[in-house]
């Protein structure tokens, strides 16, 4: 397995993943930039729903992580039959879960927004509710695409998902231009572009995996549904802890984001734009984390723990180097980057203040807190990751955010300071766990 992931193979896996993450962030930024022409209420509404969407789709995104780990370990064992069977089980699960989540979102979109954000301005509520309704229709397509993309990555074939991401970006940006500037339908146009692009991505990847021949994974015959309880449990043993972790993370994030609503639309818009700009700095780290699921999963499946350690160390070094460079560039070119968005003077200055805090904290703790845990998950140590993330979220990020913002009267800057403290806290625990090697005692694939 060590020979399988030589420098060339690692490079071939990583560079498409990095480009894919750039494209994913570009799509989110394109929505925000184009919608900002409609007004700050539209930017705030879209940002609110993007945060809620992250919470609602975390369930099947986490299941995809569980499926990717199980499939990667079967590939490491060179068991093509079971890797394909596990892939189909993943597809069935995420489709069902996404349909349930879609129904909840469509039926309770305004109560959900009020519950999480309180009494926001009516114009922001209307924009958010409309964007929520249309994007909720895309959940099943997004779930299917995420599952299929995870399967391609589990095989080490990240070029396919990169190409699909490029196509999705072209469709989404073109659709935004047509709907927002051509038909002048604002927030609804951005949502329709997202819906259409996700449908196309799901359809293309399904066809490719059904027609795949001679590869470790095939979805041929998926329509003949056959559920394998033990294999589903294997996926859920990783997916459920990851889902609970992600859900708690998003709930905590939403609670801290709610702080901005009390400081007005300018604070909300400044926070939204700072998030969009800063997302460019950690996209390589996200790619490296995705790569760790594949590489460590295959190494552990083959029983080669030395290779798992070696490759993880190499990827973590790359993650730190690239994140430091990109965060530094954002700090240098902050003014022109923020100026790309149509913001008021107050929102503009707040966005820059948020970015300064976040870029520095990311250079210190982000890779350890968000890339390294994927190596632990790939080895089956997802429960430990969940416990650390949940405790750190509630005791550091959420509690400190309210303390700094209101008790110490720092204002909305306190949210971003608490976020940085959370990075450092959870990252230190993950690093300790990895060094001590307890993850090597875990088991993902359990036979019936």
Buried (B, 14 or more C-beta within 10 A) or exposed (E): BEEBBEEEEBEBBBBBBBBBBBBBBBBBBBBBBBBBEBBBBBBBBBBBBBBBBBBBBBBBBBBBBBBBBBBBBBBBBEBBEBBBBBBBBBBBBBBBBBBEBBEBBBEEBEEBBEEBBEEBBEBBBBBBBBBBBBBBBBBBBBBBBBBBBBBBBBBBBBBBBBBBBBBBBEBBBBBBBBBBEEEEBBBBBBBBBBBBBBBBBBEBBBEBBEEBEEBBBBBEEBEEEEEBEEBBEBBBBBBBBBBBBBBBBBBBBBBBBBBBBEBBBBBBBBBBBBBBBBBBBBBBBBBBBBBBBBBBBBBBBBEBBEBBBBBBEBBBEBBBEBBBEBBBBBBEEBEEBBEBBBBEEBBBBBBBBBBBBBBEBBBBBBBBBBBBBBBBBBBBBBBBBBBBBBBBBBEBBBEBBBEBBEEEEBBBBBBBBBBBBBBBBBBBBBBEBBEEEBBEEBEBBEEE
